[in-house]
Structures are given as structure tokens and as C-alpha cells.
């Protein structure tokens, strides 16, 4: 009897360990074509090329969320080429409003106009490569101060074929990214290296923290949706970021694949001032 009990317990442990090791992670990058301290076109091109090369080198599918106004005006043609480079590399693109507007601080009708304007910019770009435009992410993760505002906007999204990309993992990369740009632009190699080390140390801890938190919340680990930004820091850190994912048994998947996890069927009815990620909601 004792042997049977021990065997049963061992089977449960093995089954649980197997489930835990099967976690997917979808990488998403906000503020495309790039988020940078400088508007210099060669810097943006170098950042995009390095970022996409790193993603392809490690076979990491990704979705980038585009700020529409970056593809218009002075430099818009060059910026559009950078957005199209994501598609050429096999990555996805999504809508991130026209001016990185907050639904908490923008009337719903004006917000819809923002998203619609970027839709008009992106949809032909994707259609030229026979790709759909079906993902949206709220800037600041702010989804409206009231349920009425939130539901009005989400009804518009649904009617135009969009799904909202939530965030279930992030590493505050934006805190480190602009100081890193500053160091790179000043050719401060030592300073850039210090910032990169601090960023990767924090990123390592953040991934472990989110994996622990979601297990406590749900009793299992669903596929994650990882928020990053299109920065030189991430471009220069892609080898190390890929290693962090591997060490945490995170299997890269597309955003569509991650969102098939049944966890994302849990209703999110939060309305209020906080731009929280999915676990907090």
C-alpha cells in the first residue's frame, strides 16, 4: 500500500512538472517603429535591424504595436519601411493608436478616431503582404475610467475585427531604455554596459516573479504575453533575453497561440484609473 501511495504521489508531481514546463510566451513590442531618445533615422534603422535579427536568430515570433503618427509627416516614409521590415521578417503588427493616447484621458469618440486613423495607415501595409490587422493594445494599458467608456470602445474594436492584446509579463524595460540610448549616443561604452547589466538582472527577477504570481493566482501557469518596447536596449540584449526565457522553460509562441489559453477567457471587467496588466486586473 505504501508503495502504491508513493507511486501515485510521484505521478502527480511528474504531471504537474510537465504542465509547468509547457508554458508558452508571446513577445510583444510597443511603440513601433522604435522608441528612442533620438529621432535619427540611421539610429532607428540600426535598432530595427538588430532587433529583428535577434528575434530571427533565436526563432522568436513577435508582434509589434505601431503608433500611427510615426508613419506620417517628416520621415514617415522611412518609418513605414521599418514597420514593413517587421512584416518581411515574419512578425506581426498591431494598432497602438495614432498618438499613444490614453482612453482614460480621451473622449471615446476621439479615441476611436485615433485608432481608426492608424487602422487606415496599417491595413493597406498588411494587406500588401496578405496579412490581417487584428490586434490592438491600449497605450499605458489604460482601458477607460468607466465601464460604459470601455464597452463602447471594445464594441468598436470587435466590429472592426480587433482583439485586445493583454499583458501578463513585463520587465519595465522603458525605465532603462532611454538612459541606455543616452549612453550609446555619447559613446559611453562603460555606462551602456552598466545599464544593460542592471536591466538584465531586473528582467531575470521580473520573469521569475510573474511566473510565481500567476501560479499563486490560478494554480497553474498559462501562456504569457510579454510586453517589451522596440528599443536599442532590447535589440542589444536579445541574446540574453532569449537565454532568460530558456532558463525559465518558456517556449516562444505567437500571440494568437498564447491567447488560445483558456485563462484568457476569464472576464476582465475592470474600469478605473490604473493601467494594470492582466494579473492585477
C-alpha positions as CSV (number, residue, x, y, z in Angstrom):
1,X,0.0,0.0,0.0
2,X,2.8,2.4,0.9
3,X,4.5,1.7,-2.4
4,X,1.2,2.4,-4.3
5,X,0.7,5.7,-2.4
6,X,4.3,6.8,-3.2
7,X,3.8,5.9,-6.9
8,X,0.6,7.9,-7.0
9,X,2.2,10.9,-5.4
10,X,5.2,10.7,-7.8
11,X,2.9,10.6,-10.8
12,X,1.1,13.7,-9.6
13,X,4.4,15.5,-9.2
14,X,5.6,14.5,-12.6
15,X,2.3,15.5,-14.2
16,X,2.5,18.9,-12.5
17,X,6.1,19.4,-13.5
18,X,5.2,18.5,-17.1
19,X,2.4,21.1,-17.2
20,X,4.7,23.8,-15.7
21,X,7.4,23.2,-18.3
22,X,5.0,23.6,-21.2
23,X,4.4,27.4,-20.7
24,X,4.3,29.5,-23.9
25,X,5.4,33.1,-24.1
26,X,4.4,35.6,-26.8
27,X,6.7,38.5,-27.2
28,X,5.1,41.9,-28.0
29,X,6.9,45.2,-28.6
30,X,5.1,48.5,-28.2
31,X,5.8,51.9,-29.7
32,X,6.9,50.8,-33.1
33,X,8.7,51.6,-35.3
34,X,11.1,52.5,-32.4
35,X,11.1,54.1,-29.0
36,X,14.3,56.1,-28.7
37,X,15.8,59.2,-27.2
38,X,16.7,60.4,-30.7
39,X,14.7,60.7,-34.0
40,X,17.8,60.0,-36.0
41,X,16.8,57.8,-39.0
42,X,20.0,55.7,-39.1
43,X,19.7,55.0,-35.3
44,X,16.1,53.8,-35.8
45,X,17.1,51.6,-38.8
46,X,20.1,50.1,-36.9
47,X,17.8,49.4,-33.9
48,X,15.1,47.8,-36.0
49,X,17.6,45.6,-37.9
50,X,19.4,44.5,-34.8
51,X,16.1,43.7,-33.0
52,X,14.7,41.7,-35.9
53,X,18.0,39.9,-36.5
54,X,18.0,38.9,-32.8
55,X,14.4,37.6,-33.0
56,X,15.1,35.6,-36.1
57,X,18.4,34.3,-34.7
58,X,16.5,32.8,-31.7
59,X,13.4,31.8,-33.6
60,X,11.2,34.2,-31.5
61,X,7.9,35.1,-33.1
62,X,6.8,38.6,-32.1
63,X,4.1,41.2,-32.6
64,X,4.9,44.9,-32.8
65,X,2.3,47.6,-31.9
66,X,2.6,50.7,-34.1
67,X,2.0,54.3,-33.2
68,X,0.4,55.7,-36.4
69,X,1.8,59.2,-36.3
70,X,5.3,57.9,-36.6
71,X,4.4,56.7,-40.1
72,X,3.3,60.2,-41.2
73,X,5.0,63.6,-41.7
74,X,8.7,64.1,-42.0
75,X,10.5,60.8,-42.0
76,X,7.2,58.9,-42.4
77,X,8.3,57.0,-45.5
78,X,11.5,55.7,-43.8
79,X,9.5,54.8,-40.6
80,X,6.9,53.0,-42.8
81,X,9.8,50.9,-44.3
82,X,10.8,50.0,-40.7
83,X,7.3,48.9,-39.9
84,X,7.2,46.9,-43.1
85,X,10.5,45.3,-42.2
86,X,8.7,43.6,-39.3
87,X,6.3,42.0,-41.7
88,X,9.1,41.0,-44.1
89,X,10.8,39.2,-41.1
90,X,7.6,37.2,-40.5
91,X,6.5,39.2,-37.5
92,X,3.0,40.6,-36.8
93,X,1.9,44.2,-36.4
94,X,-0.9,45.7,-34.3
95,X,-2.6,49.0,-33.7
96,X,-1.3,51.2,-30.8
97,X,-3.4,54.4,-31.6
98,X,-2.2,57.3,-33.6
99,X,-0.5,59.4,-30.9
100,X,-0.2,57.0,-28.0
101,X,-3.3,58.3,-26.5
102,X,-4.9,57.2,-23.2
103,X,-8.5,56.1,-23.1
104,X,-8.6,57.4,-19.5
105,X,-7.9,61.0,-20.7
106,X,-9.5,61.0,-24.2
107,X,-13.2,61.1,-25.0
108,X,-14.3,57.8,-26.5
109,X,-15.3,59.3,-29.9
110,X,-11.9,60.9,-30.2
111,X,-10.1,57.8,-29.1
112,X,-11.9,55.7,-31.7
113,X,-10.9,58.3,-34.3
114,X,-7.3,57.9,-33.2
115,X,-7.4,54.1,-33.6
116,X,-9.3,54.4,-36.9
117,X,-6.7,56.7,-38.3
118,X,-3.9,54.2,-37.5
119,X,-6.1,51.5,-38.9
120,X,-6.2,53.4,-42.2
121,X,-2.4,53.5,-42.2
122,X,-1.7,49.9,-41.2
123,X,-4.4,47.9,-43.0
124,X,-3.0,48.6,-46.6
125,X,0.5,47.9,-45.4
126,X,-0.5,44.5,-44.1
127,X,-2.9,43.8,-46.9
128,X,0.1,44.2,-49.4
129,X,1.7,41.2,-47.7
130,X,-1.6,39.3,-47.4
131,X,-1.6,39.7,-43.6
132,X,-4.6,40.6,-41.3
133,X,-4.7,43.5,-38.9
134,X,-6.4,42.1,-35.8
135,X,-4.6,43.1,-32.7
136,X,-4.9,46.3,-30.6
137,X,-3.1,47.3,-27.4
138,X,-4.1,50.2,-25.2
139,X,-1.3,52.7,-24.5
140,X,-0.4,52.8,-20.8
141,X,-2.7,49.7,-20.5
142,X,-5.5,52.3,-19.7
143,X,-8.8,50.8,-20.7
144,X,-11.2,53.6,-19.6
145,X,-12.4,55.2,-16.4
146,X,-15.9,53.8,-16.7
147,X,-17.4,50.6,-17.9
148,X,-19.5,52.5,-20.4
149,X,-16.5,54.0,-22.0
150,X,-14.7,50.7,-22.0
151,X,-17.6,48.8,-23.5
152,X,-18.3,51.4,-26.2
153,X,-14.7,51.3,-27.4
154,X,-14.5,47.5,-27.2
155,X,-17.7,47.2,-29.2
156,X,-16.0,49.3,-31.9
157,X,-12.9,47.1,-31.8
158,X,-14.9,43.9,-32.1
159,X,-16.9,45.4,-35.0
160,X,-13.6,46.1,-36.9
161,X,-12.1,42.7,-36.3
162,X,-9.7,43.6,-33.4
163,X,-8.7,41.6,-30.4
164,X,-7.1,43.2,-27.4
165,X,-3.6,42.0,-26.5
166,X,-3.3,41.9,-22.7
167,X,0.0,41.9,-20.7
168,X,0.8,39.0,-18.4
169,X,4.5,39.7,-18.1
170,X,6.7,42.8,-18.3
171,X,10.1,44.0,-17.1
172,X,9.9,47.8,-17.0
173,X,12.3,47.9,-19.9
174,X,11.3,51.5,-20.7
175,X,12.9,52.7,-17.4
176,X,16.3,51.5,-18.7
177,X,15.9,52.2,-22.4
178,X,16.3,55.9,-22.7
179,X,19.3,56.2,-20.3
180,X,20.8,53.4,-22.4
181,X,20.2,55.4,-25.6
182,X,21.9,58.4,-23.9
183,X,25.0,56.3,-23.1
184,X,25.1,54.9,-26.6
185,X,24.7,58.3,-28.3
186,X,27.5,59.7,-26.0
187,X,29.7,56.7,-26.9
188,X,29.8,55.9,-23.2
189,X,30.5,52.2,-23.6
190,X,31.1,51.5,-19.9
191,X,27.9,53.3,-18.9
192,X,25.9,51.5,-21.5
193,X,27.3,48.2,-20.2
194,X,26.3,49.0,-16.6
195,X,22.7,49.9,-17.7
196,X,22.4,46.7,-19.7
197,X,23.6,44.6,-16.8
198,X,21.1,46.3,-14.4
199,X,18.3,45.8,-17.0
200,X,19.1,42.1,-17.5
201,X,19.3,41.5,-13.7
202,X,15.9,43.1,-13.2
203,X,14.4,41.3,-16.2
204,X,15.6,38.0,-14.8
205,X,13.9,38.7,-11.4
206,X,10.7,40.0,-13.2
207,X,10.2,36.8,-15.2
208,X,10.6,34.7,-12.0
209,X,8.2,37.0,-10.1
210,X,5.5,36.8,-12.8
211,X,5.8,33.0,-13.1
212,X,5.4,32.8,-9.3
213,X,2.5,35.2,-9.1
214,X,0.4,33.6,-11.8
215,X,0.9,30.1,-10.2
216,X,-0.4,31.6,-6.9
217,X,-3.4,33.2,-8.7
218,X,-4.5,30.4,-11.0
219,X,-2.9,27.3,-9.6
220,X,-1.1,26.8,-13.0
221,X,0.9,28.8,-15.4
222,X,-0.9,29.8,-18.7
223,X,0.9,31.1,-21.8
224,X,2.3,34.5,-21.1
225,X,2.1,37.7,-23.2
226,X,5.3,39.6,-22.6
227,X,5.4,43.4,-23.0
228,X,8.6,44.9,-24.3
229,X,9.4,48.0,-26.3
230,X,11.1,48.5,-29.7
231,X,14.4,49.9,-28.3
232,X,18.1,49.7,-28.9
233,X,18.4,48.2,-25.4
234,X,16.3,45.2,-26.3
235,X,18.0,44.9,-29.7
236,X,21.4,44.7,-28.0
237,X,20.0,42.4,-25.3
238,X,18.2,39.8,-27.4
239,X,20.7,37.0,-26.9
240,X,20.5,37.4,-23.1
241,X,16.7,37.8,-23.1
242,X,16.3,34.6,-25.1
243,X,18.5,32.9,-22.6
244,X,16.3,34.1,-19.7
245,X,13.3,32.6,-21.5
246,X,15.1,29.3,-21.9
247,X,16.2,29.1,-18.3
248,X,12.6,29.6,-17.2
249,X,11.3,26.9,-19.5
250,X,9.3,29.5,-21.6
251,X,8.5,28.3,-25.1
252,X,8.2,31.1,-27.6
253,X,4.8,31.1,-29.4
254,X,2.8,33.5,-31.5
255,X,0.4,36.0,-29.8
256,X,-2.5,34.1,-31.4
257,X,-1.3,30.8,-29.9
258,X,-0.8,32.3,-26.5
259,X,-4.3,33.8,-26.4
260,X,-5.9,30.4,-27.0
261,X,-5.0,29.6,-23.4
262,X,-8.3,29.2,-21.5
263,X,-7.1,31.6,-18.8
264,X,-7.8,34.5,-21.2
265,X,-11.5,33.6,-21.1
266,X,-11.7,34.9,-17.6
267,X,-13.8,38.1,-17.7
268,X,-11.9,41.4,-17.2
269,X,-14.4,44.0,-16.2
270,X,-12.1,46.5,-14.5
271,X,-12.7,50.2,-15.2
272,X,-10.8,52.9,-13.4
273,X,-7.6,55.0,-13.3
274,X,-5.0,52.2,-13.1
275,X,-3.2,50.9,-16.2
276,X,-2.7,47.5,-14.8
277,X,-1.5,44.3,-16.5
278,X,-3.8,41.3,-16.7
279,X,-2.8,39.5,-13.4
280,X,-3.5,42.6,-11.4
281,X,-6.9,43.0,-13.1
